[in-house]
Amino acid sequence: MKLLVVIAFVAYVASVWGNFVNIRSIQENGEQKIENKIEEAVAPLREKIRDLEKSFIQKYPPVKFLSEKDRKRILITGGAGFVGSHLTDKLMMDGHEVTVVDNFFTGRKRNVEHWIGHENFELINHDVVEPLYIEVDQIYHLASPASPPNYMYNPIKTLKTNTIGTLNMLGLAKRVGARLLLASTSEVYGDPEVHPQSEDYWGHVNPIGPRACYDEGKRVAETMCYAYMKQEGVEVRVARIFNTFGPRMHMNDGRVVSNFILQALQGEPLTVYGSGSQTRAFQYVSDLVNGLVALMNSNVSSPVNLGNPEEHTILEFAQLIKNLVGSGSEIQFLSEAQDDPQRRKPDIQKAKLMLGWEPVVPLEEGLNKAIHYFRKELEYQANNQYIPKPKPARIKKGRTRHN
């Protein structure tokens, strides 16, 4: 009898244990199925997160490593503009710490966006007409509209940028012991009576003409630089820049190169003001940037011409661009602009002797690069992608513009 009871008890325990094991197995299978379903739902999300992480990993152009004693803290005013952005690229890739200051009147964030987030780069939205307080070793003062339509749009603002803005940068250089390079212009020579123009030529400028806000603004900026050098001991460098072209020029800035290339690519007539016999000398932007850096790091404190002495008439230039683009555009002659210089060619003997600098990029090679850039911009535009334009000062209804 006892044996039967033991057998029955053992059978009962075995039955209960079997049920427990079955229930446990069912639970484990259920949990596994739930985990599998969760994994199936989460897997695509994980992939999307990985893709987002990859898209946020900024890839910068290669940057040289400089030790602390060789690395400089460099401020570039107008650093988001055409020339300023190329200068930013060179100084960043050389390993320096670069701060770009721009009010984006003609500059564009797009020109320097490939550096945003880099530990050596900083972008400040600031107008140099207002004081700036930062610690720097060198200042490249490029801030100013440089094409006639832009600097004529608001002549008082152009004058303020070139006078008050220059005073503010010279004051900053004095406070922190920085060296300042002023980006002056061949326009200080006006419509020259001496050809070619050397640095000791005083110029032939109309002080009340439509271009005077820029021409005289740069002339007084040079005067300020040498006043600060003599009175306060500030180290200054002055570059008189001649016509420059290349990628990142505004498509509608009204300059010869951008006008002709854009018109040729769109099959429109190439507009020549006057007879087209006026001469210009065009340098590629990389040559100019190399010249600016060489001048900044030299011991030359007097003005230096930076330009290409290869002289062409405007008509020759229009025909060259037509041929390079392969355009059938006609050349259309319009009335001559007021105070338009008839001849412009730099004497660069000083730059050759004292800086070891001269242009090296052939005209056609540079033009092909510029044409490629403009062609891509037009393609983006055709695909309804946003292309920033030069931003004129905004005038709100019911309010006057403050110059």
Salt bridges, closest charged atoms under 4 A:
GLU28 OE2 - ARG24 NE 3.38
GLU39 OE2 - ARG46 NH1 2.85
GLU47 OE2 - ARG50 NH1 2.55
GLU68 OE2 - ARG71 NH1 2.97
ASP70 OD2 - LYS69 NZ 3.45
ASP89 OD1 - HIS114 NE2 2.81
ASP89 OD2 - ARG248 NH2 2.89
ASP94 OD2 - LYS90 NZ 3.42
GLU97 OE2 - ARG71 NH1 3.35
ASP127 OD2 - LYS157 NZ 2.45
ASP137 OD1 - ARG73 NH2 2.96
GLU187 OE2 - ARG211 NH2 3.01
GLU187 OE2 - ARG344 NH1 3.55
GLU193 OE2 - HIS204 NE2 3.78
GLU216 OE1 - ARG219 NE 3.16
GLU222 OE1 - ARG240 NH2 2.74
GLU232 OE1 - LYS174 NZ 3.49
GLU235 OE1 - ARG179 NH2 2.54
GLU235 OE1 - ARG237 NH2 3.83
ASP253 OD2 - ARG255 NE 2.90
GLU310 OE2 - HIS312 NE2 2.86
GLU311 OE2 - HIS195 NE2 3.07
GLU311 OE2 - ARG343 NE 3.77
GLU316 OE1 - HIS312 ND1 3.67
ASP340 OD1 - ARG280 NH2 2.76
GLU358 OE1 - LYS352 NZ 3.73
GLU365 OE2 - LYS369 NZ 3.68
GLU377 OE2 - ARG110 NH2 2.56
